[in-house]
Each structure stands twice: as structure tokens, then as C-alpha cells.
């Protein structure tokens, strides 16, 4: 069962402080990240593989053009934000894909964030050297 309200689907993915808006539309499999090709924006192959994982798992590679606007955080946080946004967009396209994506853990938002620095300490958990005398 494929639900088709519109030819475009837009979803948001987040990770750490990165926010990615993913626009999915039928096409030939072109990727655009902030106006640049995927390989140009994410030069690491590991990031590219991680981003493309939802499409590989659902065997939909090459059937959609993916437009991504991402901001905040670093490249790894941005890559994971794009991955979550893409998985959510695929579920919006076809709700039958939810169990497949859920089983691979692609619909779960990673809640880990940087812990804040505490007063009287050099970092979040590190302490200054203790001196008995």
C-alpha cells in the first residue's frame, strides 16, 4: 500500500545539535546536500554509506531524488540526522516499510548529547588533581 498525497515528502531528522530537512521526490537517484552533491559534502565513504542505509535496506536505491538541507553540529551528527530524516520520509511514502526500518534501528533518534561543563571542574566530569597536603 503506497500512500501518495503529494509527489514530494519532507521530513526532519536530528542528532546532537544537527538538524536535517530531507525532501524526497520520485526521480533517478540524485542527491543534493546544501546545493552540493552528496560525495562533495560528505567526503567520507562511511558517512555516505550510513546516509544511504535506509534506501539500501528497503531496496529503493535510485528511485528517488533526495534534496537535503542540513545545519548545525559536525559531519557525523549531520550524517546521522540525514539518515533519520530519510528513514522517516520513506515511512511517510510507504507505511509498510516501518517494520523493516524499525528492525534495523533506523527510526530511533539517538538521544545522546554533549554533557554540560559543571562549575568548579575543568570539564563535564573531569576534576582538578587532588592534593592531600
Number of C-alpha atoms within 10 A of each C-alpha: 8 11 11 11 9 8 9 15 20 19 20 21 24 25 24 19 14 20 22 26 22 27 20 24 19 14 11 12 14 14 18 19 20 13 11 13 13 19 14 10 14 18 11 12 10 11 20 16 13 15 23 16 19 27 18 13 14 14 10 12 15 15 15 19 18 23 21 24 16 21 17 14 16 12 17 17 21 26 27 24 28 29 30 28 28 31 29 26 24 24 20 20 22 14 14 14 19 17 12 15 21 12 9 12 14 21 21 12 16 15 8 8 9 8 9 9 12 12 8 9 11 11 13 13 10 10 11 9 6 6 5 4 3
